[in-house]
Amino acid sequence: MPIFVVAAVGRQVEGDNFLHVVEAAFKTASAAESYVVEKGKVQIQTLPTQHGDVECAVQRVIFPVEVSE
């Protein structure tokens, strides 16, 4: 049974770091797509890190993941 994971992948605005944050998971691709449309596919956003918040150019992507019992 697949689930659809939405991740925010960002490149630091002032720096060379790349960050990713798993934001949500859904049972259907259409629900994941609706979430991405609602949140915005590409934008400037602050992402949390262990060293503090980092401003990034963010793109949201959907990964289908097979779940096993």
Biopython code that builds the backbone (N, CA, C, O; Angstrom):
import numpy as np
from Bio.PDB.StructureBuilder import StructureBuilder

atoms = [
    (1, "MET", "N", (0.851, -1.176, 0.000)),
    (1, "MET", "CA", (0.000, 0.000, 0.000)),
    (1, "MET", "C", (0.898, 1.241, 0.000)),
    (1, "MET", "O", (1.715, 1.408, 0.906)),
    (2, "PRO", "N", (0.758, 2.102, -0.994)),
    (2, "PRO", "CA", (1.597, 3.306, -1.017)),
    (2, "PRO", "C", (1.006, 4.432, -0.180)),
    (2, "PRO", "O", (-0.210, 4.543, -0.026)),
    (3, "ILE", "N", (1.888, 5.259, 0.354)),
    (3, "ILE", "CA", (1.513, 6.540, 0.931)),
    (3, "ILE", "C", (2.287, 7.598, 0.141)),
    (3, "ILE", "O", (3.219, 7.274, -0.594)),
    (4, "PHE", "N", (1.901, 8.838, 0.297)),
    (4, "PHE", "CA", (2.514, 9.922, -0.455)),
    (4, "PHE", "C", (3.043, 10.949, 0.535)),
    (4, "PHE", "O", (2.276, 11.626, 1.220)),
    (5, "VAL", "N", (4.366, 11.055, 0.598)),
    (5, "VAL", "CA", (5.058, 11.918, 1.550)),
    (5, "VAL", "C", (5.387, 13.248, 0.884)),
    (5, "VAL", "O", (5.929, 13.287, -0.220)),
    (6, "VAL", "N", (5.048, 14.348, 1.578)),
    (6, "VAL", "CA", (5.389, 15.680, 1.082)),
    (6, "VAL", "C", (6.599, 16.175, 1.860)),
    (6, "VAL", "O", (6.588, 16.224, 3.090)),
    (7, "ALA", "N", (7.644, 16.541, 1.120)),
    (7, "ALA", "CA", (8.857, 17.068, 1.744)),
    (7, "ALA", "C", (9.142, 18.455, 1.183)),
    (7, "ALA", "O", (8.926, 18.718, 0.000)),
    (8, "ALA", "N", (9.628, 19.330, 2.047)),
    (8, "ALA", "CA", (10.101, 20.645, 1.631)),
    (8, "ALA", "C", (11.615, 20.549, 1.489)),
    (8, "ALA", "O", (12.320, 20.233, 2.448)),
    (9, "VAL", "N", (12.105, 20.825, 0.291)),
    (9, "VAL", "CA", (13.539, 20.777, 0.015)),
    (9, "VAL", "C", (13.982, 22.212, -0.233)),
    (9, "VAL", "O", (13.457, 22.888, -1.117)),
    (10, "GLY", "N", (14.955, 22.674, 0.555)),
    (10, "GLY", "CA", (15.343, 24.075, 0.453)),
    (10, "GLY", "C", (16.831, 24.296, 0.320)),
    (10, "GLY", "O", (17.640, 23.543, 0.863)),
    (11, "ARG", "N", (17.186, 25.354, -0.420)),
    (11, "ARG", "CA", (18.576, 25.805, -0.515)),
    (11, "ARG", "C", (18.672, 27.100, 0.257)),
    (11, "ARG", "O", (17.889, 28.025, 0.042)),
    (12, "GLN", "N", (19.631, 27.159, 1.153)),
    (12, "GLN", "CA", (19.825, 28.325, 1.992)),
    (12, "GLN", "C", (19.996, 29.569, 1.113)),
    (12, "GLN", "O", (20.767, 29.552, 0.153)),
    (13, "VAL", "N", (19.270, 30.658, 1.446)),
    (13, "VAL", "CA", (19.316, 31.887, 0.661)),
    (13, "VAL", "C", (20.703, 32.506, 0.715)),
    (13, "VAL", "O", (21.265, 32.870, -0.318)),
    (14, "GLU", "N", (21.256, 32.628, 1.914)),
    (14, "GLU", "CA", (22.591, 33.205, 2.072)),
    (14, "GLU", "C", (23.543, 32.125, 2.562)),
    (14, "GLU", "O", (23.904, 32.095, 3.738)),
    (15, "GLY", "N", (23.942, 31.249, 1.671)),
    (15, "GLY", "CA", (24.829, 30.149, 2.033)),
    (15, "GLY", "C", (24.713, 29.017, 1.030)),
    (15, "GLY", "O", (24.018, 29.130, 0.021)),
    (16, "ASP", "N", (25.398, 27.933, 1.319)),
    (16, "ASP", "CA", (25.457, 26.807, 0.390)),
    (16, "ASP", "C", (24.785, 25.545, 0.920)),
    (16, "ASP", "O", (24.947, 24.472, 0.339)),
    (17, "ASN", "N", (24.042, 25.657, 2.002)),
    (17, "ASN", "CA", (23.443, 24.478, 2.612)),
    (17, "ASN", "C", (22.119, 24.118, 1.961)),
    (17, "ASN", "O", (21.378, 24.986, 1.498)),
    (18, "PHE", "N", (21.833, 22.813, 1.933)),
    (18, "PHE", "CA", (20.545, 22.301, 1.500)),
    (18, "PHE", "C", (19.881, 21.646, 2.698)),
    (18, "PHE", "O", (20.542, 20.973, 3.489)),
    (19, "LEU", "N", (18.583, 21.840, 2.834)),
    (19, "LEU", "CA", (17.832, 21.291, 3.958)),
    (19, "LEU", "C", (16.604, 20.574, 3.421)),
    (19, "LEU", "O", (16.125, 20.879, 2.329)),
    (20, "HIS", "N", (16.104, 19.631, 4.185)),
    (20, "HIS", "CA", (14.835, 19.011, 3.840)),
    (20, "HIS", "C", (14.055, 18.749, 5.110)),
    (20, "HIS", "O", (14.619, 18.426, 6.155)),
    (21, "VAL", "N", (12.746, 18.895, 4.995)),
    (21, "VAL", "CA", (11.844, 18.666, 6.110)),
    (21, "VAL", "C", (10.656, 17.874, 5.584)),
    (21, "VAL", "O", (10.002, 18.301, 4.633)),
    (22, "VAL", "N", (10.372, 16.731, 6.188)),
    (22, "VAL", "CA", (9.160, 15.992, 5.841)),
    (22, "VAL", "C", (8.004, 16.698, 6.536)),
    (22, "VAL", "O", (7.984, 16.822, 7.761)),
    (23, "GLU", "N", (7.044, 17.158, 5.742)),
    (23, "GLU", "CA", (5.945, 17.961, 6.292)),
    (23, "GLU", "C", (4.681, 17.163, 6.564)),
    (23, "GLU", "O", (3.986, 17.416, 7.548)),
    (24, "ALA", "N", (4.375, 16.193, 5.693)),
    (24, "ALA", "CA", (3.101, 15.480, 5.827)),
    (24, "ALA", "C", (3.147, 14.188, 5.022)),
    (24, "ALA", "O", (4.019, 13.994, 4.175)),
    (25, "ALA", "N", (2.191, 13.312, 5.302)),
    (25, "ALA", "CA", (2.018, 12.079, 4.522)),
    (25, "ALA", "C", (0.522, 11.848, 4.331)),
    (25, "ALA", "O", (-0.284, 12.136, 5.216)),
    (26, "PHE", "N", (0.169, 11.327, 3.166)),
    (26, "PHE", "CA", (-1.234, 11.143, 2.817)),
    (26, "PHE", "C", (-1.458, 9.768, 2.214)),
    (26, "PHE", "O", (-0.533, 9.151, 1.686)),
    (27, "LYS", "N", (-2.696, 9.291, 2.297)),
    (27, "LYS", "CA", (-3.056, 7.997, 1.727)),
    (27, "LYS", "C", (-3.286, 8.073, 0.227)),
    (27, "LYS", "O", (-3.208, 7.052, -0.455)),
    (28, "THR", "N", (-3.573, 9.275, -0.312)),
    (28, "THR", "CA", (-3.826, 9.410, -1.743)),
    (28, "THR", "C", (-2.929, 10.495, -2.340)),
    (28, "THR", "O", (-2.559, 11.462, -1.673)),
    (29, "ALA", "N", (-2.594, 10.306, -3.611)),
    (29, "ALA", "CA", (-1.774, 11.298, -4.319)),
    (29, "ALA", "C", (-2.519, 12.623, -4.438)),
    (29, "ALA", "O", (-1.915, 13.692, -4.342)),
    (30, "SER", "N", (-3.830, 12.552, -4.646)),
    (30, "SER", "CA", (-4.599, 13.793, -4.809)),
    (30, "SER", "C", (-4.610, 14.626, -3.528)),
    (30, "SER", "O", (-4.604, 15.855, -3.598)),
    (31, "ALA", "N", (-4.627, 13.985, -2.370)),
    (31, "ALA", "CA", (-4.574, 14.719, -1.107)),
    (31, "ALA", "C", (-3.210, 15.381, -0.936)),
    (31, "ALA", "O", (-3.124, 16.515, -0.465)),
    (32, "ALA", "N", (-2.149, 14.679, -1.315)),
    (32, "ALA", "CA", (-0.804, 15.262, -1.240)),
    (32, "ALA", "C", (-0.677, 16.440, -2.196)),
    (32, "ALA", "O", (-0.088, 17.462, -1.844)),
    (33, "GLU", "N", (-1.219, 16.308, -3.395)),
    (33, "GLU", "CA", (-1.172, 17.396, -4.368)),
    (33, "GLU", "C", (-1.952, 18.615, -3.876)),
    (33, "GLU", "O", (-1.509, 19.748, -4.065)),
    (34, "SER", "N", (-3.094, 18.397, -3.256)),
    (34, "SER", "CA", (-3.879, 19.501, -2.696)),
    (34, "SER", "C", (-3.094, 20.234, -1.613)),
    (34, "SER", "O", (-3.123, 21.463, -1.541)),
    (35, "TYR", "N", (-2.396, 19.478, -0.775)),
    (35, "TYR", "CA", (-1.571, 20.072, 0.273)),
    (35, "TYR", "C", (-0.486, 20.959, -0.335)),
    (35, "TYR", "O", (-0.252, 22.071, 0.138)),
    (36, "VAL", "N", (0.176, 20.465, -1.384)),
    (36, "VAL", "CA", (1.246, 21.227, -2.037)),
    (36, "VAL", "C", (0.684, 22.509, -2.651)),
    (36, "VAL", "O", (1.305, 23.567, -2.547)),
    (37, "VAL", "N", (-0.462, 22.423, -3.277)),
    (37, "VAL", "CA", (-1.091, 23.614, -3.869)),
    (37, "VAL", "C", (-1.434, 24.623, -2.774)),
    (37, "VAL", "O", (-1.203, 25.821, -2.933)),
    (38, "GLU", "N", (-1.985, 24.136, -1.665)),
    (38, "GLU", "CA", (-2.373, 25.015, -0.552)),
    (38, "GLU", "C", (-1.160, 25.713, 0.063)),
    (38, "GLU", "O", (-1.211, 26.911, 0.342)),
    (39, "LYS", "N", (-0.079, 24.978, 0.275)),
    (39, "LYS", "CA", (1.120, 25.524, 0.921)),
    (39, "LYS", "C", (1.998, 26.317, -0.046)),
    (39, "LYS", "O", (2.760, 27.186, 0.379)),
    (40, "GLY", "N", (1.897, 26.027, -1.323)),
    (40, "GLY", "CA", (2.749, 26.673, -2.317)),
    (40, "GLY", "C", (3.879, 25.752, -2.723)),
    (40, "GLY", "O", (4.613, 25.249, -1.872)),
    (41, "LYS", "N", (4.024, 25.526, -4.028)),
    (41, "LYS", "CA", (5.040, 24.594, -4.509)),
    (41, "LYS", "C", (6.443, 25.154, -4.355)),
    (41, "LYS", "O", (7.360, 24.426, -3.974)),
    (42, "VAL", "N", (6.630, 26.461, -4.650)),
    (42, "VAL", "CA", (7.940, 27.098, -4.542)),
    (42, "VAL", "C", (7.768, 28.416, -3.801)),
    (42, "VAL", "O", (6.860, 29.188, -4.110)),
    (43, "GLN", "N", (8.630, 28.678, -2.831)),
    (43, "GLN", "CA", (8.557, 29.926, -2.076)),
    (43, "GLN", "C", (9.814, 30.116, -1.228)),
    (43, "GLN", "O", (10.609, 29.192, -1.056)),
    (44, "ILE", "N", (9.976, 31.322, -0.707)),
    (44, "ILE", "CA", (11.018, 31.587, 0.286)),
    (44, "ILE", "C", (10.387, 31.323, 1.649)),
    (44, "ILE", "O", (9.316, 31.842, 1.963)),
    (45, "GLN", "N", (11.064, 30.512, 2.447)),
    (45, "GLN", "CA", (10.501, 30.090, 3.726)),
    (45, "GLN", "C", (11.625, 29.856, 4.723)),
    (45, "GLN", "O", (12.749, 29.537, 4.338)),
    (46, "THR", "N", (11.319, 30.014, 5.999)),
    (46, "THR", "CA", (12.276, 29.710, 7.059)),
    (46, "THR", "C", (12.064, 28.272, 7.509)),
    (46, "THR", "O", (10.963, 27.895, 7.911)),
    (47, "LEU", "N", (13.131, 27.464, 7.439)),
    (47, "LEU", "CA", (13.064, 26.067, 7.868)),
    (47, "LEU", "C", (13.796, 25.902, 9.199)),
    (47, "LEU", "O", (14.848, 26.508, 9.406)),
    (48, "PRO", "N", (13.248, 25.089, 10.099)),
    (48, "PRO", "CA", (13.897, 24.856, 11.389)),
    (48, "PRO", "C", (15.064, 23.883, 11.246)),
    (48, "PRO", "O", (14.962, 22.890, 10.527)),
    (49, "THR", "N", (16.177, 24.169, 11.935)),
    (49, "THR", "CA", (17.309, 23.249, 12.005)),
    (49, "THR", "C", (17.737, 23.132, 13.456)),
    (49, "THR", "O", (17.235, 23.857, 14.315)),
    (50, "GLN", "N", (18.654, 22.231, 13.732)),
    (50, "GLN", "CA", (19.147, 22.074, 15.106)),
    (50, "GLN", "C", (19.972, 23.274, 15.559)),
    (50, "GLN", "O", (20.206, 23.454, 16.755)),
    (51, "HIS", "N", (20.416, 24.099, 14.601)),
    (51, "HIS", "CA", (21.224, 25.276, 14.924)),
    (51, "HIS", "C", (20.438, 26.577, 14.802)),
    (51, "HIS", "O", (21.019, 27.660, 14.876)),
    (52, "GLY", "N", (19.132, 26.480, 14.617)),
    (52, "GLY", "CA", (18.287, 27.660, 14.471)),
    (52, "GLY", "C", (17.607, 27.681, 13.115)),
    (52, "GLY", "O", (17.854, 26.831, 12.260)),
    (53, "ASP", "N", (16.756, 28.660, 12.940)),
    (53, "ASP", "CA", (16.006, 28.771, 11.691)),
    (53, "ASP", "C", (16.885, 29.288, 10.560)),
    (53, "ASP", "O", (17.763, 30.124, 10.776)),
    (54, "VAL", "N", (16.640, 28.779, 9.337)),
    (54, "VAL", "CA", (17.426, 29.151, 8.169)),
    (54, "VAL", "C", (16.468, 29.547, 7.052)),
    (54, "VAL", "O", (15.536, 28.805, 6.740)),
    (55, "GLU", "N", (16.692, 30.715, 6.447)),
    (55, "GLU", "CA", (15.865, 31.162, 5.331)),
    (55, "GLU", "C", (16.300, 30.430, 4.058)),
    (55, "GLU", "O", (17.481, 30.421, 3.710)),
    (56, "CYS", "N", (15.330, 29.816, 3.368)),
    (56, "CYS", "CA", (15.634, 28.978, 2.206)),
    (56, "CYS", "C", (14.671, 29.256, 1.057)),
    (56, "CYS", "O", (13.534, 29.683, 1.262)),
    (57, "ALA", "N", (15.155, 29.003, -0.156)),
    (57, "ALA", "CA", (14.283, 28.901, -1.321)),
    (57, "ALA", "C", (13.777, 27.464, -1.321)),
    (57, "ALA", "O", (14.556, 26.529, -1.508)),
    (58, "VAL", "N", (12.488, 27.288, -1.114)),
    (58, "VAL", "CA", (11.921, 25.969, -0.850)),
    (58, "VAL", "C", (11.060, 25.501, -2.026)),
    (58, "VAL", "O", (10.302, 26.272, -2.614)),
    (59, "GLN", "N", (11.201, 24.219, -2.346)),
    (59, "GLN", "CA", (10.306, 23.565, -3.288)),
    (59, "GLN", "C", (9.740, 22.335, -2.599)),
    (59, "GLN", "O", (10.475, 21.561, -1.985)),
    (60, "ARG", "N", (8.426, 22.161, -2.704)),
    (60, "ARG", "CA", (7.798, 20.979, -2.121)),
    (60, "ARG", "C", (7.712, 19.888, -3.178)),
    (60, "ARG", "O", (7.383, 20.145, -4.336)),
    (61, "VAL", "N", (8.013, 18.671, -2.755)),
    (61, "VAL", "CA", (7.976, 17.513, -3.649)),
    (61, "VAL", "C", (7.171, 16.394, -2.985)),
    (61, "VAL", "O", (7.045, 16.331, -1.762)),
    (62, "ILE", "N", (6.641, 15.527, -3.819)),
    (62, "ILE", "CA", (5.857, 14.383, -3.332)),
    (62, "ILE", "C", (6.597, 13.100, -3.664)),
    (62, "ILE", "O", (6.958, 12.861, -4.817)),
    (63, "PHE", "N", (6.821, 12.275, -2.650)),
    (63, "PHE", "CA", (7.487, 10.981, -2.827)),
    (63, "PHE", "C", (6.481, 9.865, -2.529)),
    (63, "PHE", "O", (5.948, 9.800, -1.422)),
    (64, "PRO", "N", (6.219, 8.995, -3.497)),
    (64, "PRO", "CA", (5.413, 7.816, -3.169)),
    (64, "PRO", "C", (6.287, 6.815, -2.417)),
    (64, "PRO", "O", (7.419, 6.548, -2.820)),
    (65, "VAL", "N", (5.761, 6.264, -1.327)),
    (65, "VAL", "CA", (6.510, 5.325, -0.499)),
    (65, "VAL", "C", (5.645, 4.090, -0.285)),
    (65, "VAL", "O", (4.476, 4.197, 0.086)),
    (66, "GLU", "N", (6.222, 2.930, -0.518)),
    (66, "GLU", "CA", (5.495, 1.678, -0.297)),
    (66, "GLU", "C", (5.603, 1.307, 1.182)),
    (66, "GLU", "O", (6.701, 1.240, 1.735)),
    (67, "VAL", "N", (4.465, 1.068, 1.812)),
    (67, "VAL", "CA", (4.423, 0.720, 3.235)),
    (67, "VAL", "C", (4.207, -0.778, 3.365)),
    (67, "VAL", "O", (3.299, -1.341, 2.754)),
    (68, "SER", "N", (5.043, -1.411, 4.159)),
    (68, "SER", "CA", (4.862, -2.839, 4.408)),
    (68, "SER", "C", (4.429, -3.038, 5.861)),
    (68, "SER", "O", (4.762, -2.234, 6.730)),
    (69, "GLU", "N", (3.714, -4.072, 6.105)),
    (69, "GLU", "CA", (3.188, -4.351, 7.443)),
    (69, "GLU", "C", (4.230, -5.007, 8.302)),
    (69, "GLU", "O", (3.966, -5.316, 9.464)),
]
sb = StructureBuilder()
sb.init_structure("model")
sb.init_model(0)
sb.init_chain("A")
sb.init_seg("    ")
for serial, (resi, resn, name, xyz) in enumerate(atoms, 1):
    if name == "N":
        sb.init_residue(resn, " ", resi, " ")
    sb.init_atom(name, np.array(xyz, "f"), 0.0, 1.0, " ", f" {name:<3s}", serial, name[0])
structure = sb.get_structure()
